[in-house]
Amino acid sequence: MGWLLVLSFMVLALGAISPDGLGINYQSRLPPNQQVSTQLATPQNTKSNSETASSKKQYRYVLFNKGPVKVNRRSLDLAISLSTIVFTVIYSTNLYLLTTAPEEITSGIESLMQPLRRFKIPVTEITLTLTLSLRFIPLVLEEIQNLIRSVMTRAINWKKLGLKGGAKVWLIVIERLLENLLLRAEQMANAMMVRGFTSPNEHRVKWQELQLGTGDWLAIVILIIFWSLRIALGTEVS
């Protein structure tokens, strides 16, 4: 969460100081000579003109302009939207993967991809490959942690090694990581072959049947109500 917030704030800062993409020169909404507007104003509408002028003074398109740094309303809106999208996509993906088993994810994807069987697309093979990939991710993270800990326990003096020596050490670590990952993949393939797995069409690869429970129906009803209100209120505002 901390590193994700740092990334989102960096995206917000970079987007805010970036050009808005309009490519036009901005000018003040009020005339530079204020005496012209006061002379043209009649006694009857002097009060209304002063109120309008004061309300116009509160609006500023360029919010910050100092040296090469310029922040305007459009760039700030784009930066806020982009940073929130980055945070939502990454955090929701991590939260989904942490709270849902890989078998449930692939089982749902396989159910959604059933119509593609008419086009002779190997749906079962795709979902099986996705399941093995999701199962392999924790093994990759475990191998990376083990190698990093092994390097830290050796108390290497990186200053004496220099840039060239440090690069050689990390190349050795990466080579060892690839060897361990290939060994794990070979062990997984041998385990499937020992269990007689020859083709996904001849074996049952779905671990559980999809059934909607009470919580699922409640979530669907809440989602329908939310989108109905969103569409109704959105059309009213527009």
Buried (B, 14 or more C-beta within 10 A) or exposed (E): EEEEEEBBEEBBEEBBBBEBEEEEEEEEEEEEEEEEBEEEBEEEEEEEBEEEBEEEEEEEEEEEEEEEEBBBEEBBEBBBEBBEEBBEEBBEEEEEEEEEEBBEBBBEBBEEBEEEEEEEEEBBEBBBEBBBEBEBEEBEEEBBEEBEEEBEEEEEEEEEEEEEBBEEBEEEBEEBBEEBBEEBEEEBEEEBEEEEBEEBEEEEBEEEEEEEEEEEEEEEEEEEEEEEEEEEEEEEEE
